[in-house]
Amino acid sequence: MTEAHNRTEGDINLSSERQKWYAVIDDPETVSYLHEDEEHFLHQALSTPCLDVLASCDGIYLTDIQGKTYMDFHGNNVHQLGYRNPYIIEKLKAQMDILPFSPRRYTNVPAIELAKKLGDLMPGNLKRVLFAPGGTSAISMALKLARVVTGKHKVISLWDSFHGASLDAISAGGELDFRKDMGALMPGVERIPPPMTYRGPFFNAAESDLPYADYLEYVIEKEGDIGVFLIETIRNTDVQIPSQAYWTKVREICTKHKVLLVLDEIPIAFGRTGKIFAFEHYGIEPDIVCLGKGLGGGVMPMAAIVARESHNIAQSVSLGHFTHEKSPLGSVAALAMLEYIEQHNILAKVHDDALFMQNELEKLKEKFALIGDIRGIGLLWGIELVTNRETREKAGRQAEVVMYECLKNGLSFKVSQGNVIQLSPPLIITREQLTEALRILENALEKASGLI
């Protein structure tokens, strides 16, 4: 299979550009550890072999064992408040001395306080909470609860979507890398195209992205027995931002057909888009919300679902029942994260940063012909290096050149869908740091454009 065909959710780690990267970090100790990593871990797509060997982290920076620092504009979406945030770390240290683990048959005060806090932040009667040790498990719990609530097992999701790596989550997701060679998966999943406003297959400039919502209703009516529409409010990987009209129509369709609207906000909640939850931008009320990643404050594995009060009808079913379900440490980290956002007015800061990013990235688009589209919200931005289908393979190579050139100069981010540079820095980043990152990016774009 060619490199172009392999371009998918993340950057490829077996390409020729990746091999050139190892010459850049050609340090004997680093190479030795990378070889040991390959010898002891099972290999898998998107993460083997690894990029580098990390030693420490702080704020927006990762530092490798040789002392090289990277500004991290990826962070697996856990680093909303940066690495080793002192406020969160101190709260965790205090909890470690009191109750680091709570057996499943008991509850604890931090878990109760976090459940109440999440319910208070939600609209309407979204008040019932269940915790899990990871986002994939949150998706699993949501799908199980939806079957109990609706009595229907069929799910509609989007092509190219990612909702986790377990068998039930990849059944509902649309990413080939996670489904290939897996054989039979969970039945009853129908996939439809994601709403795309830049050269999407159903995009009509006169109608915005409404045809994608019409497609949803068409499948619901034709298929029957649909219980769930599972979707990211704003797609994180390649930054697809639906219109208000799309979300208004989707909410109406789900209500009309008694389909639960399950929003996956695992990578984008807690300030990434300038709101605590991305659905707040649209004024809609989901039926179930899935949370994770940043919920753990960049330290603890922590995830949750929040459902309607009326959905509390699964007492005879173990929806989660995880060993670390009501983690005191995870709960304390989440509470500290939410407190920090409120105390430091992070949402207002992200709003100001968004205006700055929009202005600066539009300048880059005007300067570089290889940039086809700029789109973003808050501190989540995508730069699509393609203008038509014929140039897609070339754009994929250019995106890799840009990424590795940036890595050389201390800026780390992810390439999504093969040709989209995705930028999601910590929300605590300073304006000076943002400016420096964009300077590194501009120099890399010049190299990819053949201008220098």
N, C-alpha and C positions, 0 to 999 in steps of 0.2 A: 504494500500500500504506500502511496506517495506521501510526502510531507504535507502537501496541500489537502489530501483527503483526511489526514490526521488532525487538521486544525479544528478545534472544537471548543469546549467550555474554557479550557485554560491553555497556557502556552505549552508547546510540545517539548519534552525533555529528551528526545532522541534525535533531534534535528542536527543538521550540519552546523547551525549557528550555536547550538548548545555545546557542541564539541569544541568550537573555537573559544567558548567561554572558559573552558577548563585550562586553556593556555594562559588566560589572563590571571587566573588565581593559582598558578603553578607554584604552590608552596608544598614542600614535602610532607609537613605535618597535616595540612589540610587534605591533600591527596590521599594520605594514608587513612585518615578517618572516613573519607568518602568511600574508599574501597571497603573498609570494615562495615560501613552502613549497608553497602550492597551485598556483603557476604552474610549478614545476620538477619536482615529484614526480607520478608516476601516482597518481590517486585510488583509494582502496579503502575497503571497508566497515570500520568500527570504528576507523579511524585518520585519516581525512581529512574535515573539517579538524581540525587538532590543537587541544589545549586551551590551550597556552601555549608560550612560548619559554624554554628552560632555559639557565642560564649556568654553574651549578656544583652540586655535591652534596657532602654530608658527613654521615656517620653515618646518621641516619634522615631527613635533610632533603634536599629538592630546592629550589634557589633559582633564580628566573627572572631575566631581564635587568634587571628593575626593582627587584630585591632582595627580592621577596616570597618567603617560605619556605613549603614544604608538608611536613608530616609524611607520609612516603610509606608507606601501608598497602597498596600494590599491588606496585610495583617489578618487574612482569613476572616475579616469583618468582626473581630473580637476587640479591636483596639480603639474603640470610639474615644475613650479617655486616655489613650496613650498606654505605654508599657510601664509597669511598676508605679502606677499612680499612687503617690504617697498616702492620700486620704483612704483609698481602698485597702492598701497594704496594712495600714495601722489598724483598721477595723477588723481585718482578717486575723492579724496577730493576736488581738485581744480575744477573738472568738476561739482561736486555737487553744488558748489556755483554759477555756471553760467547757465547750462542747463541740469538738471537731466533727463528730459523727452522731447521727440519730438513727437508731434501728427503726425499721419500717413500721413496726407496730405502735410506735410512739410518735407524738408530734413535738414541736419545739417552738419557742417564741419567735425567732427570726423567720421561720417558714410561714407562720401565721401572719406576721407583720407584712411580709412580702406579698402574700396572696391578697391581703386586704388592699395594699398599695396598688397592685396591678388592677384590681377591680375598680378602685377609685379613679384610676386614670382612663378607664374605658368608658365609652358612651352607653347610654341605655341600660339594659339589664345584663350586660356582659360582666358577670360577677363571679362565676364559678371557675376555679383555677386548679390545674394539676401540673406538678413539676416533673421533670425528667432530666437525666444527665447529659442529654444532647439533643440537637435539633431534629435529627432523624427520628428519634423516639417521640418527639412532640408531634411530628407528622403522623406517625403510626397511631398515636393516641387519638388524634383528631379524626382520622379515617375510621377507627373503631367506634368512637362515639357517634359519628355521623350515621353509621349503619344502625345503631340502636335507635337513634332519634327518628330517622326517616323510614326505617324498614327496607331500605334499598341499598344495594351494594355497588352500583355503577358510579364511576367517577369520570368527569371531564377535566383534563389538564391541557397544558400547552406543549407543543413540540419545542425541543431545546430547553425545556425547563429542568431545573434541578431542585429536588426536595429532600435529598439525603441518599445514603448509599446502601441501606438495608433492602432486602428483596421486596418488601411492600412499598418502600419509598421509591425504588427505581421502577417498580411497576407503574406507579402513578406519574413518575417523571418522564421527561422526553429526551434525555441525554443518551446518545448511543454508547459512549464509552462505558457507561455503567450497566447497560443492558445486554451488550453483545456477549455471546457464548453462554448466557445464563439459562437458556431453555425456557420452560413454561414459567410464567410469572402470574401475578394476581389477575384474575379475569375481570372483565367488565370495565376496562379503562378505554376511553375514547379521547384522542388528542386532536386539538384544533390549532391553527396558526396563532402565534402571539401577535398582539397589536403592535404594529411597527409603523412609524411615521416617516421612515427614511427608506425608500425603495422596497417597502414591504409588498408581498404579492397581492394584497387586497386593499392597499392604500389608495385612496382617491382624495386628492387635495381639496376637492369641493365638499366632500363629506367627512373629512378628517378620518378617524379610525373606526367610525361606526360600523362599517361592514364586518369587522371582526366580531362585534357584539351580535350582529344579525346571524353570523355563522354559528355562534354559541346557541342561540335559540333554535336554529334549524336542526342542529344535532340533538338537542334536548327533545324536540318534538318528534324527530324521526326515530331516535333510539329507544326512548321510553325508559322508565325505571332509573333515571339518573338521580342520585342522591346528593352529589357533591360537585361543585365547581372549585377546584383547587388551583390557586394562582398567586404569584407574587404581586403585591399591589403595584410596585415599580420593580421591573426586573433588574436585579443587581448586576449580573455578569456583564451584559453589554449595554446597560443603562437604557432600557426601553421605558418611556414615560407615557402612559396612556393619557388621553384627554379627559376632561371633566365629563364630556358627553358620553364617552365610552363607559365610564364607571357608573354614571347615572343610569344608563341603559342596562348594564349588567346587573345592577342591584334590582332593577325593576323586573328583569327576566327571571332572576333566581327567586324572587318573591312570588311572582306569578305562577311559576311551575313547581313551587315548593322544593326547590333545590337549595341546599345549604351553601352559602358563600364562605369558603374557608380560605383565609388570607395567610400566606406564608410571608411573615415579616422577619424571619430569622436573621437575615443578613443586614436589614436596613432600618430596623427600629432603633429607638433611643437616640434620636438626634441626627442621624446620618442625613436625612432629607430636610432638616430644619424643623421638624416636628418630632414629638416623642414617637408617634406612629405615623407611617406614611399615609394611611387611609384618611387621616385628619385633613390632608390637603383637598380631599374630594367631598368631605361632608357625608360620607356613607357609613353605614353601620354593618359590619360583617356579622356572621353567625358564630364563627370560631376564628380566633387569631392564634397563630403559632409563633412563638418567640424563642430566641436562643442567642448563640454567639456573644454579642456584646452584653447580654444579660448578666454574664458572669464577671463583668468588670475587667476583662482582659486577663483574668487569673484563673477562675474556676470554670469547669464545665457545668453549664446551667442552662436549662430550657424550660419552656412552659407552654401550656395552652390556656386560653381564656375563652369560656363559652357562656352562652346565655343561661340565666337562672332556670329557665324552663327546660334546659337540656340535662338537668341533674336527675336523670332517670336510669342510670346504668349501675345501680347499687349491686346488682347480681353479677356484674362483669368486671374482671380486673383489666381496666383500661391501660394501666401502666405497671404499677407494682414493682418498681425498680429498686434495687438495693440502696441507691443514693437518691431516692425520690425527693425526700424533704431534707436536703442537705443544709445543715446550719451554716456551713462555710459558703456555699453557693448563694444562700439567701442573704447573708450578710454582705457579700460582694455586690449583689444586685441592688440591695437597699442603699449601699454606699455610692454606687454608680448613679442611681437616681437622685440621691441627695446632692452629689457633686454637680450634676447638670443643673439642678435648680439653684444651688448656692452661687454658682459661677456664671449664671446667665448664658449658658452654652448655646441655647437655641438662637438667641439674638446674634451671638457671634457667628454662628453658622450662616445665618441669613446674610450678614455683611460679607462673609467670605464667598458666598455664592455669587454675589454681584461682582466681586473682584475676579473670580474664576471665569465667569461668563465673558467679561470684558477682555481678559487676557487671552483666553482660548479662541475667541473670535478673531483676535489679531493674528494668531497663529494660522487660523483657517484662511485668512486673507493672504498670508505670506506663502503658504505651502499648497501647491496644487494637489499633492497626494492626500490631503485631508478632504474627505467627502462630506462629513457631518460632525457637528459638535452638539452634544446634548447633555444636560445635567440638571441637578437639583440639589440644593444644600452643598454638602461636600461629597457628592457622588457624580462623577463625570466620565463620559465616554467620548473618545476621539476615534471616529471610524475612518480607516485608511482605505477607502474604496469609493469609486464613483460609478462603476457599473460591473456587471457580472464578469465581463471579459477580463477586467483587471484585478479580480479578487485574489488569484493566486499570487500575483506580483505584490499586491497589498499585504498579503500574509507574510511574505519574505521581508517586506519593508518594516512591518510591525515588529518582527523579531530583531531586525537590525536596530531599531529604535530602543527596544527593551534592553538588549545587551549593552548597547552604548550607554544607556542610562545607568545600568548596573555598574559598569566600569567606573562611573563618576558618582556613585553613591545614592542612586535613586532606584527604588524597587517598586514594581507594580505588576499587574497581571495583564496578559493579552487574552481577550475573550473572543470566541467565535472565529479565531484565526486572524482577525484584522481590526479588532477594536481594542485600543489602549484604554484600560479602565483605571481611573484614579480615585482612590478613596482613602485619603489621609486621615490620621487621628483628628478629632474635632478640636483638640487643644493646640493644634499647630499655629505658630505665629505667622504674621503677614510676611516677615522677613524670610522665614523658612519656606513658605509657599512661593515667594518670589524666586528664591534660590532653586527650588525644584523645577519651576517652569523654565528657568534659564538652562538647566541641564537638559530638559526635554526639548527645548528649541534647538540646542546644539545637536542633539541626536537626530531630530527631524531634518536638519540641514545635511547631515551625513547620509541619511536614508534617501534624501532627494537628489543626492549627487551634486550638491551645491558646493561642497568643500572636499 
